[in-house]
Amino acid sequence: MNMMAPTAEVEGELRELSYAEAIREALDIALGEDERVILMGEDIGVYGGAFQVTGDLVHKYGEERVIDTPISELGGAGVSVGAAMCGLKPIFEFQFSDFAALAMEQIVNQAAKVRFMLGGAVSVPLVMRFPAGSGTGAAAQHSQSLEAWLGHVPGLKVVQPSTPADAKGLLLAALDDPDPVMIFEHKLLYKMKGEVPAGRYTTPIGVAAVRREGTDLTIVATSIMVHKALAAAEELAKDGIDVEVVDLRTVRPMDRDTVLASVRKTGRLLCVYEGVKTLGVGAEVSAMVAESDAFDYLDAPIVRLGGAECPIPYNPELEKAAVPQVPDILRAARQLVKAEV
Amino acid sequence: MPTEVIMPKVDMDMSHGKIAVWHAAEGEKVEKSAPLFDIETDKAAMEVESPAAGYLHHTAPAGSDVAIGHAVAWIYAEGEAVEDPPGGKTPEASPAGDAPAPNGHASALAAPDAAQAEPSAPPANGVRATPAARRLAGLKGIDIAAVDGTGPRGRVQKRDVEAAEAHRAKAPEPEAPHHSASTRRAPLPARNVDAAAQPIVLVHGFAADAAGWAPLERRLGKGASVSRIELPGHGRTAAAKIAGFADLLAYVRERFDALELADAHLVGHSLGGALAIALADQRPDAVAALTLIAPAGLGAEIDGAVLAGIARASRAESLAPWLKRLVANDDLISWNYVQAAALARSDPALREAQQQMVDALFPDGVQSFDVRDALRRLDCKTRIIWGRRDAIIPWRHALEAPGRVSLNLFEDVGHLPHVEAPEAIAALMMT
């Protein structure tokens, strides 16, 4: 069984698409089936987007639905929140997730709060897309993994698709959601290819995926770290270490059941995530396990591998060293399984 | 407390054994190691010796099938009151006389019944144990405080509780007849014992053996109480396949535990140094001082070519160049020495075991194990000794040690300080 294949009850024909193409296909489907859907963002029109995700959609749907916004993230985000409140379904693209900092007021104080503060009279069916992560040599202001920032805010949903199929399915699920959904897309994944079902389908928000079953150790990983964890798992299998890899997929709301079931089975937990280790997604996963009945099944301390406590360096070697890599996962996993920690 | 006689496991795939015949009758006096009964398996018949001297009671009937590890009889000491069989495990109990109520197990492991009576006994305080180990011990009614921990700093792991449970099922393991064949468990015995002296335990490095300590031992003097632990596939120890560092550590730990020492001075060279650190971390109460000579496990770098070259060398000619890399002054490596070393390596099984060990421990010429965290955790007196001309492991790895560790760096000494400068090392060890 191919665990990276789509997990939902999907019937569409499978094709090889890149992660970016899968997102574009989802956008195309959404624009085609619902005229309330609009795309907004800087350079997403004729230029095709900073990472060429929107591509030529502007030629198909016109400049009134694929809208180039001025270079003001706060302004663009504010307009998209307002449009959502007034009945449209905007999909707002940031050029880099780092620029979320400029739009925080609209995301955190408006989009996330409006439904609650107006007694449920209004919802904000907004989707925001954030190209995130390091590895492109884009340095400290363009390489962060800030999903934990937004994951900290009740009223938002935050997802991190790791495969082309999930990138499409989670985007369409986000559009169906009546509340704001933040999608963190890893920049290094845009060119990754994978099987994607044709047509419309959704990947449920709040449901993790077990990408590899194992008995000795649970690795809970997010985004690109899922692939590094799987590579490490293959290597560890040669040593007879049987690793289960859980792709969290959604940061908020977190899939407690899948994670706890896996930890009860293996008795060991390694969290691998690219965001800064301290107060990151893995901290929440660890705490969730420590607070649960799965605690009684732990046969080793919980270990986290996260980003280094520094801005992402420009130097390519240091940039690599600042986030978990396969050898780091191998070392941590071996120590855990051999009870050396 | 009578001695339990159990059905031993004499065949890999056997779950039960059939008692063919008893050589002693119920109530009869038996001597230790005398033939007690015969068992029959599908493949063979085998005689089982008595684990103790005394009077035989509660024997399972001849012809009956008994599960491995279960009691087939009990041996009572002279004058000991014969009671119901302890634990009630004998299949065909035949209690003799009006026995008083059983006084229960003196064993640290509680009887299984106790588990059902108090399933949620509070966890023992002050015991280092993982949640999974505590949970399993609670379910099985095992006192976690009595379980021997093999994790870091003696932490009890789930596997330790499982081992304790298996041990309980097997009962008096040290005396069980099926272990009598095991002869290579004991470390080489302590020599020149002086009860007042702090016991010294020596752990040699890769491709060395216990005899390699001779220059240092001479300088330690006659009063020293010295034991040497030999690694598997080295010297006179039989080859054994090693899956990795933890596996090797478990082997060394078993031999160290068998010495039953308190406040030992543990001395390790190279790979033995890494093992000594990990051992001290797991047995903090048994190790009072640590001398680490060019220890491994403090960094990734190591000269993989030398390791592979020595492991593979089948002749003096191919061994010599590698041995010379070990020392700063290669005059120490005489042709006679090389020939003697090659002779000691003439067994192909030994060479194969060592090559496998290189693969397992130093894949691609890299030290795959790391004991830096363990070294930082230690609080016993610790000294690192290194030659500044060590060509095998960079002496700068010593700088990974925390500040409380003493560091002695020797000029013009290579990877074998205990051979190249034994006088100075012995003097340091005795301060």
Interface residues (C-beta under 8 A of the other chain):
Chain A: D239 G240 G267 F295 D296 Y297 L298 D299 A300 R331 R334 Q335 K338 A339 E340 V341
Chain B: T130 P131 A132 A133 R134 R135 T150 G151 P152 R155 Q157 K158 R159 A243 G244 F245 A246 A278 D370 D373 A374
